[in-house]
Amino acid sequence: MDPKSVLAKHKEFVFPAVINYYQEPLVPERGEGLTVHAADGRRYLDFFGGILTVSVGHSHPHVLQKTMEQMKKLQHVSTLYPTEPMGLLAEKIAGLAPSKQHRWKSFFTSSGTEANEMAVLTAKLATGTTDMIALRHSYGGRATLALNMMGQAAWRVTPSQLPGVKHAHAPYCYRCDFGLTYPDCGLRCAKDVETLIQTETNGRVACLIAEPVLGVGGFIVPPKEYFSEVVPIVRKYGGLFIADEVQTGWGRTGGKWNGIEHWGVVPDMLTYAKGLANGSPIGVTLAKAEVADAFKGLTIATFGGNPVTMAAALATIEVIEKEKLLENTEKVGAHLHGKLTELAEKHPAIGDVRGLGLMRALELVKDRKSKEPDMALTGRFLEATRRAGLLVGKGGLYGNTVRIAPPMVATKNDVDEAAKLLDKALSEATAGA
């Protein structure tokens, strides 16, 4: 089917709220590795990986093989029945949890939204209280609770507000809510959480849910002391800590399986999705055994634990281990950061370069001193990267942050090629002002 026909069908039959980066939507047709082929015949270097979901490259042979083998064996029985693939994956995930001093249990769903909602529900049951804390600039998913946890107005499409969701200041050092500068700030954003609990709750909270690196918020990286400061505050008031690893998990931040491990804090629960199954729909709520066992009553996820998805996830982990992608992501991510820093030295429109591993961002501004967001330039830049044959993403509260996150199989040569395309695109977008 030609691109115009595909777009016509989407316009007529699909909800109009689906996000699109380009004036003329791109229609992907097939992919392999870091390459995406579009229906218009063009080839693109993919440096966004299906929004950090294609973790080991498009159509990885090992993942395809294991997925197809399972499809021929048993495709679906729901969580009504225990299956070997679900048990094996749960065991594997428990072995890769941030602490070997605890037993861990998994609940499987089909998305990060479901994983986060299950985590918050479990925290409320385990603590016997309902107030919870999320971060400003965060992204939680697209169900009712998840939308209310959202820390960005553009995504909060529900007119009503759920009670009990409190939003703490984000550790967004480039745009500090308090006008302070790290490290002289004394981690005001973390310490303010105690005041939030004391003034906006009854003095007890169920949980803090936070992304180790705020993804849709623009790859915001908290200071190294942030979580070791804020988590004890939450636990002091009876709350649990949920690390939202939907984007940061499975090696994305480099060197470690879980993003939160960079901060040396062990969560009570973690949530996963996206890159765990390399594109197959999956969600996981991982909890310390004593927390998981607090969930009483009945629950089910029809597609949670689907044996085909379980096989895809196990195969993805096997690829990460065999191809040493934790180490590759750390090494290539550092190389990418260096290239982006070089771009910032050349282009004054880049106000900030940040990120971890292969999760990097450029924040575009009109002026480095005022830090005024440049949304128009960001739009032109995205169009220019497409014309150059490069796929990247955007995000941030103001829509002025370019998100760069290639599959973890990316090489330094891939980064060098992408850097040249980014340079060309930014020059073109700036000139187009």
C-alpha positions as CSV (number, residue, x, y, z in Angstrom):
1,M,0.0,0.0,0.0
2,D,1.4,3.4,-0.9
3,P,2.0,6.0,1.9
4,K,-1.0,8.2,0.8
5,S,-3.4,5.3,1.1
6,V,-2.1,4.4,4.6
7,L,-2.4,8.0,5.8
8,A,-5.9,8.2,4.3
9,K,-7.0,5.2,6.3
10,H,-5.5,6.5,9.5
11,K,-7.2,9.9,9.0
12,E,-10.6,8.3,8.5
13,F,-10.5,5.4,11.0
14,V,-7.9,6.2,13.7
15,F,-8.3,8.6,16.7
16,P,-6.8,12.0,15.8
17,A,-4.9,12.2,19.1
18,V,-2.0,10.0,18.0
19,I,1.2,12.0,18.3
20,N,3.2,12.8,15.1
21,Y,6.5,14.6,14.9
22,Y,6.3,15.6,11.2
23,Q,4.2,17.8,8.9
24,E,3.8,14.8,6.6
25,P,3.7,11.6,8.8
26,L,6.3,9.0,8.1
27,V,5.1,5.5,7.2
28,P,7.6,2.8,8.3
29,E,7.4,-0.5,6.3
30,R,10.3,-2.7,7.6
31,G,13.4,-2.6,9.7
32,E,16.6,-4.4,10.5
33,G,19.2,-3.5,13.1
34,L,19.4,0.3,13.2
35,T,17.8,0.8,9.8
36,V,14.1,1.6,9.1
37,H,12.7,1.5,5.5
38,A,9.7,3.7,4.9
39,A,6.9,3.1,2.4
40,D,8.1,6.0,0.3
41,G,11.3,4.0,-0.4
42,R,13.6,6.1,1.9
43,R,16.0,4.5,4.4
44,Y,16.5,6.0,7.8
45,L,19.1,5.6,10.6
46,D,16.9,4.9,13.7
47,F,18.2,6.8,16.7
48,F,14.9,6.6,18.7
49,G,14.2,2.8,18.5
50,G,10.4,2.9,18.7
51,I,10.6,5.3,21.7
52,L,13.4,3.2,23.5
53,T,11.5,0.0,22.8
54,V,13.7,-1.7,20.1
55,S,16.5,-2.4,22.5
56,V,18.5,-4.9,20.5
57,G,17.7,-3.7,17.0
58,H,14.9,-4.3,14.6
59,S,14.1,-7.9,13.7
60,H,17.0,-9.3,15.7
61,P,17.4,-13.0,14.5
62,H,17.6,-14.6,17.9
63,V,14.5,-12.8,19.2
64,L,12.6,-13.7,16.1
65,Q,13.6,-17.3,16.3
66,K,12.6,-17.8,19.9
67,T,9.3,-15.9,19.3
68,M,8.4,-18.0,16.3
69,E,9.3,-21.2,18.1
70,Q,6.9,-20.3,21.0
71,M,4.1,-19.3,18.6
72,K,4.2,-22.7,17.0
73,K,4.1,-24.3,20.5
74,L,1.6,-22.3,22.6
75,Q,0.3,-18.9,21.7
76,H,-2.0,-17.9,24.6
77,V,-3.7,-19.2,27.7
78,S,-3.8,-16.0,29.9
79,T,-2.7,-15.8,33.6
80,L,-5.3,-18.4,34.5
81,Y,-2.6,-21.0,34.0
82,P,1.0,-21.2,35.0
83,T,3.3,-21.6,32.0
84,E,7.0,-22.5,31.7
85,P,7.9,-19.2,29.8
86,M,6.3,-17.1,32.5
87,G,8.1,-18.9,35.3
88,L,11.4,-18.8,33.5
89,L,11.1,-15.0,32.8
90,A,10.1,-14.2,36.4
91,E,13.1,-16.2,37.7
92,K,15.4,-14.4,35.3
93,I,14.1,-11.0,36.2
94,A,14.4,-11.7,39.9
95,G,18.0,-12.7,39.4
96,L,18.7,-9.3,37.7
97,A,17.0,-7.2,40.4
98,P,19.0,-4.4,42.1
99,S,19.5,-6.5,45.3
100,K,20.3,-10.1,45.9
101,Q,19.4,-9.7,49.6
102,H,15.7,-9.8,48.8
103,R,13.3,-12.2,47.1
104,W,11.4,-10.7,44.2
105,K,8.1,-11.5,42.5
106,S,6.7,-10.3,39.1
107,F,3.3,-9.5,37.9
108,F,3.0,-9.4,34.1
109,T,0.8,-7.1,32.0
110,S,1.0,-5.7,28.5
111,S,2.3,-2.1,29.0
112,G,4.1,0.3,31.2
113,T,0.8,2.0,32.1
114,E,-0.5,-1.2,33.5
115,A,2.8,-2.0,35.3
116,N,2.8,1.5,37.0
117,E,-0.9,1.2,38.0
118,M,-0.3,-2.2,39.4
119,A,2.7,-1.0,41.4
120,V,0.8,1.9,42.9
121,L,-2.2,-0.3,43.7
122,T,0.1,-2.8,45.4
123,A,1.8,0.0,47.4
124,K,-1.6,1.2,48.7
125,L,-2.5,-2.3,49.7
126,A,0.8,-2.9,51.4
127,T,0.8,0.4,53.4
128,G,-2.9,0.7,54.0
129,T,-2.9,4.3,52.9
130,T,-3.7,6.1,49.6
131,D,-1.8,9.3,49.2
132,M,1.1,9.0,46.7
133,I,3.8,11.2,45.3
134,A,4.8,11.6,41.7
135,L,7.3,14.0,40.1
136,R,6.6,17.1,38.1
137,H,7.7,16.6,34.4
138,S,7.1,12.8,34.8
139,Y,5.2,10.5,32.5
140,G,3.2,7.7,33.9
141,G,1.1,6.2,31.1
142,R,-2.4,6.7,29.7
143,A,-5.0,5.2,32.1
144,T,-6.9,7.3,34.5
145,L,-4.5,7.0,37.5
146,A,-1.5,7.2,35.2
147,L,-2.8,10.4,33.6
148,N,-3.3,11.9,37.0
149,M,0.3,11.0,38.0
150,M,1.5,12.8,34.9
151,G,3.7,15.9,35.5
152,Q,3.0,17.6,32.2
153,A,-0.1,19.5,31.2
154,A,-0.2,18.4,27.5
155,W,-0.7,14.8,28.5
156,R,-3.3,15.4,31.3
157,V,-6.3,15.2,29.0
158,T,-8.7,14.3,31.8
159,P,-10.6,17.3,33.1
160,S,-11.1,15.8,36.6
161,Q,-8.3,15.2,39.2
162,L,-8.0,12.1,41.3
163,P,-7.6,12.8,45.0
164,G,-4.4,11.6,46.7
165,V,-1.9,12.3,43.9
166,K,0.8,14.8,45.0
167,H,3.5,16.2,42.7
168,A,6.9,16.9,44.0
169,H,9.5,19.2,42.4
170,A,11.5,17.4,39.8
171,P,15.3,17.2,40.1
172,Y,15.6,19.3,36.9
173,C,18.9,21.1,37.5
174,Y,18.9,23.0,34.2
175,R,15.6,24.6,35.1
176,C,15.6,24.5,38.9
177,D,12.1,25.4,40.4
178,F,14.0,27.2,43.2
179,G,16.4,29.2,41.1
180,L,19.3,27.4,42.7
181,T,22.4,25.8,41.2
182,Y,23.7,22.3,41.9
183,P,25.6,21.4,44.1
184,D,25.2,24.5,46.1
185,C,21.4,24.0,46.2
186,G,21.5,21.6,49.1
187,L,19.2,19.3,47.1
188,R,16.2,21.6,47.9
189,C,14.0,19.6,45.5
190,A,14.5,16.4,47.4
191,K,14.2,17.9,50.9
192,D,11.0,19.7,49.9
193,V,9.3,16.3,49.7
194,E,9.1,16.2,53.5
195,T,7.3,19.6,53.5
196,L,5.0,18.2,50.8
197,I,4.1,15.2,52.9
198,Q,3.6,17.3,56.1
199,T,1.4,19.9,54.4
200,E,-0.6,18.0,51.7
201,T,-1.2,14.6,53.2
202,N,-2.3,13.2,56.6
203,G,1.4,12.5,57.4
204,R,1.4,9.0,55.7
205,V,2.0,8.1,52.1
206,A,1.8,4.9,50.1
207,C,4.6,5.5,47.7
208,L,6.9,7.7,45.6
209,I,7.0,6.7,42.0
210,A,9.8,8.2,40.0
211,E,11.8,7.5,36.8
212,P,15.6,7.3,37.4
213,V,15.9,9.4,34.3
214,L,12.7,11.3,33.4
215,G,12.0,10.1,29.9
216,V,9.2,12.1,28.2
217,G,10.2,14.9,30.5
218,G,13.3,15.3,28.4
219,F,15.8,12.8,29.7
220,I,16.3,14.7,32.9
221,V,19.0,13.1,35.0
222,P,18.8,13.7,38.8
223,P,21.9,14.6,40.8
224,K,23.8,11.6,42.1
225,E,22.6,12.2,45.7
226,Y,19.0,12.8,44.9
227,F,17.5,9.4,45.5
228,S,19.6,8.7,48.6
229,E,18.1,11.9,50.0
230,V,14.5,11.6,48.9
231,V,13.8,7.8,49.4
232,P,14.5,7.9,53.2
233,I,12.1,10.8,53.5
234,V,9.3,8.8,51.9
235,R,10.1,5.7,53.9
236,K,10.1,7.8,57.1
237,Y,6.4,8.5,56.5
238,G,5.6,4.9,55.7
239,G,5.9,5.0,51.9
240,L,7.4,2.6,49.4
241,F,9.7,3.6,46.6
242,I,8.7,2.6,43.0
243,A,11.4,3.0,40.4
244,D,9.7,3.4,37.0
245,E,12.2,1.7,34.7
246,V,9.9,1.6,31.7
247,Q,12.4,3.6,29.7
248,T,15.6,3.2,31.7
249,G,15.5,-0.5,32.3
250,W,17.4,-3.4,30.7
251,G,20.7,-1.6,30.2
252,R,19.5,1.5,28.5
253,T,21.5,3.8,30.9
254,G,24.7,1.8,30.4
255,G,26.7,-0.6,32.6
256,K,23.7,-1.7,34.8
257,W,20.5,-3.6,34.2
258,N,18.4,-1.1,36.1
259,G,18.8,2.7,35.9
260,I,18.2,3.2,39.6
261,E,21.4,1.2,40.3
262,H,23.4,4.3,39.3
263,W,22.1,6.0,42.4
264,G,22.8,3.1,44.8
265,V,19.3,2.9,46.1
266,V,17.2,-0.4,46.2
267,P,13.5,0.2,45.4
268,D,10.6,-1.7,46.9
269,M,9.2,-2.1,43.5
270,L,10.3,-1.6,39.9
271,T,8.2,-1.3,36.7
272,Y,9.3,-2.4,33.3
273,A,8.0,-2.4,29.7
274,K,9.3,-1.1,26.3
275,G,12.8,-2.5,25.7
276,L,12.4,-5.8,27.7
277,A,10.8,-7.6,24.8
278,N,12.3,-5.6,21.9
279,G,8.9,-4.5,20.7
280,S,6.5,-7.2,21.9
281,P,3.9,-5.7,24.2
282,I,4.9,-6.3,27.8
283,G,4.7,-4.8,31.3
284,V,6.2,-6.0,34.5
285,T,5.6,-5.0,38.1
286,L,8.6,-6.4,40.2
287,A,8.2,-6.2,43.9
288,K,10.0,-7.4,47.0
289,A,8.3,-10.6,48.0
290,E,6.8,-9.2,51.2
291,V,5.3,-6.3,49.2
292,A,3.9,-8.6,46.5
293,D,2.3,-10.9,49.1
294,A,0.3,-7.9,50.4
295,F,-1.8,-8.1,47.3
296,K,-4.9,-9.9,48.4
297,G,-8.1,-10.7,46.5
298,L,-8.5,-11.4,42.8
299,T,-6.8,-9.9,39.8
300,I,-5.9,-10.9,36.3
301,A,-4.2,-9.5,33.2
302,T,-5.6,-11.3,30.1
303,F,-2.5,-10.8,28.0
304,G,-0.1,-10.6,30.9
305,G,2.3,-13.5,30.9
306,N,1.5,-14.3,27.3
307,P,3.9,-17.2,26.5
308,V,5.0,-15.6,23.1
309,T,5.8,-12.3,24.8
310,M,7.6,-14.1,27.6
311,A,9.7,-16.0,25.1
312,A,10.5,-12.7,23.3
313,A,11.6,-11.1,26.6
314,L,13.8,-14.0,27.6
315,A,15.4,-13.9,24.1
316,T,16.0,-10.2,24.4
317,I,17.8,-10.6,27.7
318,E,19.9,-13.4,26.2
319,V,21.0,-11.1,23.4
320,I,21.9,-8.3,25.9
321,E,24.0,-10.8,27.8
322,K,25.6,-12.6,24.9
323,E,26.4,-9.4,23.0
324,K,27.5,-7.6,26.1
325,L,25.2,-4.7,25.5
326,L,25.4,-3.3,29.0
327,E,29.1,-2.6,28.3
328,N,28.4,-1.5,24.7
329,T,25.7,1.0,25.8
330,E,28.0,2.5,28.4
331,K,30.9,2.9,25.9
332,V,28.9,4.0,22.9
333,G,26.8,6.3,25.1
334,A,29.9,8.1,26.4
335,H,31.0,8.5,22.7
336,L,27.5,9.9,21.9
337,H,27.7,12.4,24.7
338,G,31.1,13.6,23.5
339,K,29.7,14.1,20.0
340,L,26.7,16.0,21.3
341,T,29.0,18.2,23.4
342,E,30.9,19.0,20.3
343,L,27.7,20.0,18.6
344,A,26.8,22.3,21.6
345,E,30.2,24.0,21.2
346,K,29.3,24.8,17.6
347,H,25.6,25.6,17.9
348,P,24.5,28.2,20.4
349,A,20.9,27.0,20.2
350,I,21.8,24.0,22.3
351,G,21.3,25.0,25.9
352,D,21.9,21.7,27.6
353,V,23.4,18.3,26.8
354,R,22.4,15.5,29.3
355,G,21.6,11.9,29.7
356,L,23.0,8.5,30.6
357,G,24.1,5.6,28.4
358,L,22.2,5.6,25.1
359,M,19.5,7.9,26.5
360,R,20.8,11.4,25.6
361,A,19.1,14.8,25.0
362,L,19.7,18.2,23.5
363,E,17.6,21.0,24.9
364,L,17.1,23.8,22.4
365,V,16.8,27.4,23.5
366,K,16.5,30.9,21.9
367,D,19.2,32.2,24.2
368,R,21.6,30.4,26.6
369,K,21.4,33.1,29.2
370,S,17.6,33.3,29.4
371,K,17.1,29.6,28.6
372,E,13.9,30.5,26.8
373,P,12.7,27.3,25.1
374,D,12.7,27.3,21.3
375,M,9.8,25.1,20.2
376,A,9.8,26.5,16.7
377,L,13.4,25.6,16.1
378,T,12.8,22.1,17.5
379,G,10.0,21.6,15.0
380,R,12.2,22.6,12.1
381,F,15.1,20.5,13.5
382,L,12.9,17.4,13.6
383,E,11.8,18.0,10.0
384,A,15.5,18.5,9.0
385,T,16.6,15.3,10.6
386,R,14.0,13.4,8.7
387,R,15.1,14.9,5.4
388,A,18.7,13.9,6.4
389,G,17.6,10.3,7.0
390,L,17.8,10.2,10.8
391,L,15.0,9.4,13.2
392,V,15.1,11.0,16.7
393,G,12.4,12.0,19.2
394,K,11.4,15.0,21.2
395,G,10.0,15.7,24.6
396,G,10.1,17.9,27.6
397,L,7.4,20.1,29.1
398,Y,8.0,22.7,26.4
399,G,8.5,20.3,23.5
400,N,12.0,21.8,23.0
401,T,14.1,18.7,23.9
402,V,15.5,16.4,21.3
403,R,15.7,12.8,22.6
404,I,18.3,10.6,21.1
405,A,18.2,6.9,22.0
406,P,19.3,4.3,19.4
407,P,19.0,0.6,19.9
408,M,21.7,-0.7,22.3
409,V,23.5,-2.5,19.5
410,A,24.6,0.9,18.1
411,T,28.3,1.3,17.4
412,K,30.6,4.3,17.5
413,N,30.5,4.4,13.7
414,D,26.7,4.7,13.9
415,V,27.1,7.5,16.4
416,D,29.6,9.3,14.1
417,E,27.2,9.1,11.2
418,A,24.3,10.3,13.3
419,A,26.3,13.2,14.7
420,K,27.0,14.4,11.1
421,L,23.3,14.3,10.3
422,L,22.4,16.1,13.5
423,D,25.0,18.8,12.7
424,K,23.6,19.2,9.1
425,A,20.0,19.3,10.3
426,L,20.6,21.8,13.1
427,S,22.5,24.1,10.7
428,E,19.6,23.8,8.2
429,A,17.0,24.4,10.9
430,T,18.8,27.4,12.3
431,A,19.2,29.0,8.9
432,G,15.5,28.4,8.3
433,A,14.5,30.7,11.1
